Amino acid sequence: MFEKIAYAAPQAAAAEANPLISFMPFVLLMLIFYFLLIRPQQKRQKELQKMIDGVKKGDRVVTSGGLIGTVVGIQSDYLVLKLGENDQTKVEVLKSAVSGVREDAVAAK
């Protein structure tokens, strides 16, 4: 009998949380994602694009497929690479497929 009375008693009003505080964990999570994931990736992408734009004839480059060749021709959106020692082996590769410039370009000449 006393239990029914206890359940029927009015409860103290719950304090309303500030909506700004309730969104704070989401805002902090987005800031963490930005500074740890998004910003460094954008920086790497800019450096890669700058490196690709700086490629010139005679540079040895590595493609994303693993080919290593010497640049013998440059077009607007692709490069012509010479693979190996044979001058007849030439390949056209998109500039976006270049993943790096080899530092041993001087030794290959």
mmCIF file of the C-alpha atoms, coordinates in Angstrom:
data_MODEL
# 
_entry.id   MODEL 
# 
loop_
_atom_site.group_PDB 
_atom_site.id 
_atom_site.type_symbol 
_atom_site.label_atom_id 
_atom_site.label_alt_id 
_atom_site.label_comp_id 
_atom_site.label_asym_id 
_atom_site.label_entity_id 
_atom_site.label_seq_id 
_atom_site.pdbx_PDB_ins_code 
_atom_site.Cartn_x 
_atom_site.Cartn_y 
_atom_site.Cartn_z 
_atom_site.occupancy 
_atom_site.B_iso_or_equiv 
_atom_site.pdbx_formal_charge 
_atom_site.auth_seq_id 
_atom_site.auth_comp_id 
_atom_site.auth_asym_id 
_atom_site.auth_atom_id 
_atom_site.pdbx_PDB_model_num 
ATOM 1   C CA . MET A 1 1   ? 0.000  0.000  0.000   1.00 0.00 ? 1   MET A CA 1 
ATOM 2   C CA . PHE A 1 2   ? 2.778  2.423  0.832   1.00 0.00 ? 2   PHE A CA 1 
ATOM 3   C CA . GLU A 1 3   ? 4.514  1.545  -2.412  1.00 0.00 ? 3   GLU A CA 1 
ATOM 4   C CA . LYS A 1 4   ? 1.578  2.842  -4.448  1.00 0.00 ? 4   LYS A CA 1 
ATOM 5   C CA . ILE A 1 5   ? 1.667  6.112  -2.559  1.00 0.00 ? 5   ILE A CA 1 
ATOM 6   C CA . ALA A 1 6   ? 5.410  6.447  -3.107  1.00 0.00 ? 6   ALA A CA 1 
ATOM 7   C CA . TYR A 1 7   ? 5.055  5.914  -6.844  1.00 0.00 ? 7   TYR A CA 1 
ATOM 8   C CA . ALA A 1 8   ? 2.216  8.398  -7.080  1.00 0.00 ? 8   ALA A CA 1 
ATOM 9   C CA . ALA A 1 9   ? 4.158  11.148 -5.326  1.00 0.00 ? 9   ALA A CA 1 
ATOM 10  C CA . PRO A 1 10  ? 5.243  13.930 -7.642  1.00 0.00 ? 10  PRO A CA 1 
ATOM 11  C CA . GLN A 1 11  ? 8.915  13.817 -8.517  1.00 0.00 ? 11  GLN A CA 1 
ATOM 12  C CA . ALA A 1 12  ? 11.240 16.774 -8.472  1.00 0.00 ? 12  ALA A CA 1 
ATOM 13  C CA . ALA A 1 13  ? 11.398 18.520 -11.842 1.00 0.00 ? 13  ALA A CA 1 
ATOM 14  C CA . ALA A 1 14  ? 14.470 17.513 -13.832 1.00 0.00 ? 14  ALA A CA 1 
ATOM 15  C CA . ALA A 1 15  ? 16.756 20.374 -14.701 1.00 0.00 ? 15  ALA A CA 1 
ATOM 16  C CA . GLU A 1 16  ? 16.793 21.114 -18.446 1.00 0.00 ? 16  GLU A CA 1 
ATOM 17  C CA . ALA A 1 17  ? 20.254 20.782 -19.984 1.00 0.00 ? 17  ALA A CA 1 
ATOM 18  C CA . ASN A 1 18  ? 21.611 23.611 -22.051 1.00 0.00 ? 18  ASN A CA 1 
ATOM 19  C CA . PRO A 1 19  ? 21.363 22.566 -25.748 1.00 0.00 ? 19  PRO A CA 1 
ATOM 20  C CA . LEU A 1 20  ? 24.794 24.048 -26.433 1.00 0.00 ? 20  LEU A CA 1 
ATOM 21  C CA . ILE A 1 21  ? 26.378 21.764 -23.855 1.00 0.00 ? 21  ILE A CA 1 
ATOM 22  C CA . SER A 1 22  ? 24.605 18.710 -25.237 1.00 0.00 ? 22  SER A CA 1 
ATOM 23  C CA . PHE A 1 23  ? 26.161 19.345 -28.699 1.00 0.00 ? 23  PHE A CA 1 
ATOM 24  C CA . MET A 1 24  ? 29.654 19.969 -27.297 1.00 0.00 ? 24  MET A CA 1 
ATOM 25  C CA . PRO A 1 25  ? 30.847 16.321 -27.600 1.00 0.00 ? 25  PRO A CA 1 
ATOM 26  C CA . PHE A 1 26  ? 29.883 16.267 -31.295 1.00 0.00 ? 26  PHE A CA 1 
ATOM 27  C CA . VAL A 1 27  ? 31.713 19.529 -31.924 1.00 0.00 ? 27  VAL A CA 1 
ATOM 28  C CA . LEU A 1 28  ? 34.819 18.243 -30.142 1.00 0.00 ? 28  LEU A CA 1 
ATOM 29  C CA . LEU A 1 29  ? 34.696 14.995 -32.116 1.00 0.00 ? 29  LEU A CA 1 
ATOM 30  C CA . MET A 1 30  ? 34.496 16.904 -35.409 1.00 0.00 ? 30  MET A CA 1 
ATOM 31  C CA . LEU A 1 31  ? 37.482 19.075 -34.395 1.00 0.00 ? 31  LEU A CA 1 
ATOM 32  C CA . ILE A 1 32  ? 39.520 15.991 -33.539 1.00 0.00 ? 32  ILE A CA 1 
ATOM 33  C CA . PHE A 1 33  ? 38.673 14.387 -36.894 1.00 0.00 ? 33  PHE A CA 1 
ATOM 34  C CA . TYR A 1 34  ? 39.595 17.591 -38.724 1.00 0.00 ? 34  TYR A CA 1 
ATOM 35  C CA . PHE A 1 35  ? 42.992 18.055 -37.096 1.00 0.00 ? 35  PHE A CA 1 
ATOM 36  C CA . LEU A 1 36  ? 44.001 14.381 -37.029 1.00 0.00 ? 36  LEU A CA 1 
ATOM 37  C CA . LEU A 1 37  ? 42.611 13.094 -40.340 1.00 0.00 ? 37  LEU A CA 1 
ATOM 38  C CA . ILE A 1 38  ? 41.322 15.691 -42.790 1.00 0.00 ? 38  ILE A CA 1 
ATOM 39  C CA . ARG A 1 39  ? 43.943 18.437 -42.497 1.00 0.00 ? 39  ARG A CA 1 
ATOM 40  C CA . PRO A 1 40  ? 47.032 16.180 -42.834 1.00 0.00 ? 40  PRO A CA 1 
ATOM 41  C CA . GLN A 1 41  ? 45.484 14.432 -45.850 1.00 0.00 ? 41  GLN A CA 1 
ATOM 42  C CA . GLN A 1 42  ? 44.835 17.767 -47.557 1.00 0.00 ? 42  GLN A CA 1 
ATOM 43  C CA . LYS A 1 43  ? 48.424 18.809 -46.882 1.00 0.00 ? 43  LYS A CA 1 
ATOM 44  C CA . ARG A 1 44  ? 49.806 15.574 -48.399 1.00 0.00 ? 44  ARG A CA 1 
ATOM 45  C CA . GLN A 1 45  ? 47.541 16.002 -51.453 1.00 0.00 ? 45  GLN A CA 1 
ATOM 46  C CA . LYS A 1 46  ? 48.806 19.567 -52.027 1.00 0.00 ? 46  LYS A CA 1 
ATOM 47  C CA . GLU A 1 47  ? 52.439 18.414 -51.746 1.00 0.00 ? 47  GLU A CA 1 
ATOM 48  C CA . LEU A 1 48  ? 51.827 15.572 -54.218 1.00 0.00 ? 48  LEU A CA 1 
ATOM 49  C CA . GLN A 1 49  ? 50.149 17.929 -56.707 1.00 0.00 ? 49  GLN A CA 1 
ATOM 50  C CA . LYS A 1 50  ? 53.035 20.382 -56.388 1.00 0.00 ? 50  LYS A CA 1 
ATOM 51  C CA . MET A 1 51  ? 55.509 17.552 -57.005 1.00 0.00 ? 51  MET A CA 1 
ATOM 52  C CA . ILE A 1 52  ? 53.580 16.333 -60.073 1.00 0.00 ? 52  ILE A CA 1 
ATOM 53  C CA . ASP A 1 53  ? 53.427 19.857 -61.502 1.00 0.00 ? 53  ASP A CA 1 
ATOM 54  C CA . GLY A 1 54  ? 57.209 20.140 -61.055 1.00 0.00 ? 54  GLY A CA 1 
ATOM 55  C CA . VAL A 1 55  ? 58.061 17.008 -63.080 1.00 0.00 ? 55  VAL A CA 1 
ATOM 56  C CA . LYS A 1 56  ? 60.291 17.755 -66.073 1.00 0.00 ? 56  LYS A CA 1 
ATOM 57  C CA . LYS A 1 57  ? 62.023 15.788 -68.829 1.00 0.00 ? 57  LYS A CA 1 
ATOM 58  C CA . GLY A 1 58  ? 64.786 13.568 -67.539 1.00 0.00 ? 58  GLY A CA 1 
ATOM 59  C CA . ASP A 1 59  ? 63.223 12.980 -64.102 1.00 0.00 ? 59  ASP A CA 1 
ATOM 60  C CA . ARG A 1 60  ? 62.858 9.379  -62.926 1.00 0.00 ? 60  ARG A CA 1 
ATOM 61  C CA . VAL A 1 61  ? 59.374 8.806  -61.556 1.00 0.00 ? 61  VAL A CA 1 
ATOM 62  C CA . VAL A 1 62  ? 57.517 5.998  -59.826 1.00 0.00 ? 62  VAL A CA 1 
ATOM 63  C CA . THR A 1 63  ? 53.902 5.306  -60.751 1.00 0.00 ? 63  THR A CA 1 
ATOM 64  C CA . SER A 1 64  ? 51.222 4.016  -58.427 1.00 0.00 ? 64  SER A CA 1 
ATOM 65  C CA . GLY A 1 65  ? 51.449 0.706  -60.312 1.00 0.00 ? 65  GLY A CA 1 
ATOM 66  C CA . GLY A 1 66  ? 55.124 0.357  -59.447 1.00 0.00 ? 66  GLY A CA 1 
ATOM 67  C CA . LEU A 1 67  ? 56.665 1.267  -62.806 1.00 0.00 ? 67  LEU A CA 1 
ATOM 68  C CA . ILE A 1 68  ? 59.905 3.236  -62.672 1.00 0.00 ? 68  ILE A CA 1 
ATOM 69  C CA . GLY A 1 69  ? 60.785 5.224  -65.746 1.00 0.00 ? 69  GLY A CA 1 
ATOM 70  C CA . THR A 1 70  ? 62.415 8.335  -67.130 1.00 0.00 ? 70  THR A CA 1 
ATOM 71  C CA . VAL A 1 71  ? 60.205 11.165 -68.413 1.00 0.00 ? 71  VAL A CA 1 
ATOM 72  C CA . VAL A 1 72  ? 60.816 11.779 -72.127 1.00 0.00 ? 72  VAL A CA 1 
ATOM 73  C CA . GLY A 1 73  ? 57.646 13.725 -72.920 1.00 0.00 ? 73  GLY A CA 1 
ATOM 74  C CA . ILE A 1 74  ? 55.104 15.830 -71.075 1.00 0.00 ? 74  ILE A CA 1 
ATOM 75  C CA . GLN A 1 75  ? 51.556 16.524 -72.246 1.00 0.00 ? 75  GLN A CA 1 
ATOM 76  C CA . SER A 1 76  ? 48.748 18.368 -70.460 1.00 0.00 ? 76  SER A CA 1 
ATOM 77  C CA . ASP A 1 77  ? 47.361 15.346 -68.609 1.00 0.00 ? 77  ASP A CA 1 
ATOM 78  C CA . TYR A 1 78  ? 49.881 12.530 -69.190 1.00 0.00 ? 78  TYR A CA 1 
ATOM 79  C CA . LEU A 1 79  ? 53.594 11.769 -69.301 1.00 0.00 ? 79  LEU A CA 1 
ATOM 80  C CA . VAL A 1 80  ? 55.576 9.635  -71.725 1.00 0.00 ? 80  VAL A CA 1 
ATOM 81  C CA . LEU A 1 81  ? 57.983 7.373  -69.817 1.00 0.00 ? 81  LEU A CA 1 
ATOM 82  C CA . LYS A 1 82  ? 60.942 5.422  -71.105 1.00 0.00 ? 82  LYS A CA 1 
ATOM 83  C CA . LEU A 1 83  ? 61.169 2.105  -69.276 1.00 0.00 ? 83  LEU A CA 1 
ATOM 84  C CA . GLY A 1 84  ? 64.495 0.301  -68.983 1.00 0.00 ? 84  GLY A CA 1 
ATOM 85  C CA . GLU A 1 85  ? 67.536 0.787  -71.184 1.00 0.00 ? 85  GLU A CA 1 
ATOM 86  C CA . ASN A 1 86  ? 65.741 0.126  -74.486 1.00 0.00 ? 86  ASN A CA 1 
ATOM 87  C CA . ASP A 1 87  ? 64.662 3.387  -76.170 1.00 0.00 ? 87  ASP A CA 1 
ATOM 88  C CA . GLN A 1 88  ? 61.791 1.587  -77.908 1.00 0.00 ? 88  GLN A CA 1 
ATOM 89  C CA . THR A 1 89  ? 59.906 0.844  -74.682 1.00 0.00 ? 89  THR A CA 1 
ATOM 90  C CA . LYS A 1 90  ? 57.790 3.917  -74.025 1.00 0.00 ? 90  LYS A CA 1 
ATOM 91  C CA . VAL A 1 91  ? 54.594 4.127  -72.002 1.00 0.00 ? 91  VAL A CA 1 
ATOM 92  C CA . GLU A 1 92  ? 52.013 6.877  -71.634 1.00 0.00 ? 92  GLU A CA 1 
ATOM 93  C CA . VAL A 1 93  ? 50.999 7.369  -67.996 1.00 0.00 ? 93  VAL A CA 1 
ATOM 94  C CA . LEU A 1 94  ? 48.464 9.756  -66.513 1.00 0.00 ? 94  LEU A CA 1 
ATOM 95  C CA . LYS A 1 95  ? 49.992 12.430 -64.302 1.00 0.00 ? 95  LYS A CA 1 
ATOM 96  C CA . SER A 1 96  ? 47.622 11.386 -61.533 1.00 0.00 ? 96  SER A CA 1 
ATOM 97  C CA . ALA A 1 97  ? 49.279 7.925  -61.513 1.00 0.00 ? 97  ALA A CA 1 
ATOM 98  C CA . VAL A 1 98  ? 52.676 9.360  -60.544 1.00 0.00 ? 98  VAL A CA 1 
ATOM 99  C CA . SER A 1 99  ? 53.336 8.674  -56.883 1.00 0.00 ? 99  SER A CA 1 
ATOM 100 C CA . GLY A 1 100 ? 56.851 10.025 -56.538 1.00 0.00 ? 100 GLY A CA 1 
ATOM 101 C CA . VAL A 1 101 ? 60.017 11.359 -58.127 1.00 0.00 ? 101 VAL A CA 1 
ATOM 102 C CA . ARG A 1 102 ? 63.155 9.267  -57.628 1.00 0.00 ? 102 ARG A CA 1 
ATOM 103 C CA . GLU A 1 103 ? 66.165 11.093 -56.241 1.00 0.00 ? 103 GLU A CA 1 
ATOM 104 C CA . ASP A 1 104 ? 68.576 8.903  -58.241 1.00 0.00 ? 104 ASP A CA 1 
ATOM 105 C CA . ALA A 1 105 ? 67.709 10.718 -61.495 1.00 0.00 ? 105 ALA A CA 1 
ATOM 106 C CA . VAL A 1 106 ? 71.234 12.150 -61.764 1.00 0.00 ? 106 VAL A CA 1 
ATOM 107 C CA . ALA A 1 107 ? 72.848 8.712  -61.324 1.00 0.00 ? 107 ALA A CA 1 
ATOM 108 C CA . ALA A 1 108 ? 70.703 7.225  -64.135 1.00 0.00 ? 108 ALA A CA 1 
ATOM 109 C CA . LYS A 1 109 ? 71.988 9.725  -66.730 1.00 0.00 ? 109 LYS A CA 1 
# 
